Amino acid sequence: MGSSSSLGLRRLHLEPEDCAPTELFVKWRDALGEVFEVRASPSEIAGFRGEIDVHASPHYVLSASRHSPLSLIRRSTSAAHERFAISLQINGSATGLAGDGPMQAEPGDVMFVDLSQALAMRESAPEGFVDGVTLWTARDRILPLVSDENALHGLVLKAESPAGAVVSATLRAFARAAPKMRLTDFDAVADGLVALAAKSTAPALARDGDVAVSPPLATFVTIRRYIDRNLASPDLSADSIAAEFSLSRASLYRLFEPVGGIAKYIRKVRLNRAFQEITTAELSDRRIGHIAYTLGFKNVSAFSRLFYEVYGVRPGEARKRARQAVAKPEYAVPAQPGESLTLWLDALTG
């Protein structure tokens, strides 16, 4: 593995070396850092092959990876949580759970990943390797481009759609050109690509009912971020938010009318967070009632009924299904300190 750092682009490159597959797997995992927990069976590790090539500026990170099938797990509390990823599936498929909803990406599809939310994903290829290209950026660069960045998590632009075809082709071209680009060119292209990709999601989000008429974005985004930070407060309400931002109740309601109202939005975000914590393997020893209470639900029975209305299963059944979907790994390699994708994502500026 080699890395370089200068006034230009930084690069981290790992390719197959003359070493055992198990050792290569550890090196590949170390290069990835703590962005994802990598899970694989002993037989998968025994035959592992993989490589990763990363280019980074102070504002963007572009990674290209090629590897044997494996599973990637992301917890909402993991490192680099204020980052977004725009990922192109080149070969193989990615299936799993993004936040509280299913996701599936096939060759040519472009998927959005919000690193503040949970992800459990199996990457597989019937023959050969899983290939992909991902552009990583700070959350602040996404915020001005969409009305609800939380709704992007797990969204897939299909290869056969006009938006998917254009964004896919642009990401491919960027990955091919990156090794020969100057820092200023790299950032300029990345700026345009992020804007193109984010704006291309508007029709898909509108079809899902997440957006209607765009509210005044700066105030809307600021209030949503405040809600995200205060989900655990039992006092979080329309009145407390209106008082915090010196808004009348009528003004607050108008701001959130496009997403169904302020109370509906708070309930939706709390339920989403509860689903992620309930279905996270590492939190399986935490009682469901405790999770509900810490997210501002005052009555466990009412929470369970609301959970069922939204997801079609009881909280306990959701936890059981999550355990079945992502089996406990027979073997997992923890991230080691050192230069990695995580290190560079943490250094990104808005």
Secondary structure, 3 states (H helix, E strand, C coil): CEEECCCCCEEEEECCCCCCHHHHHHHHHHHHCCCCEEEECHHHHHCCCEEEEEEECCCEEEEEEEECCEEEEECCCCCCCCEEEEEEEEECEEEEEECCEEEEECCCCEEEEECCCCEEEEEECCCCCEEEEEEEEEHHHHHHHCCCHHHHCCCEECCCCHHHHHHHHHHHHHHHHHHHCCHHHHHHHHHHHHHHHHHHCHHHHHHCCCCCCCCCHHHHHHHHHHHHHCCCCCCCCHHHHHHHCCCCHHHHHHHHHHHCCHHHHHHHHHHHHHHHHHCCHHHCCCCHHHHHHHCCCCCHHHHHHHHHHHHCCCHHHHHHHHHHHCCCCCEECCCCCCCCHHHHHHCCCC
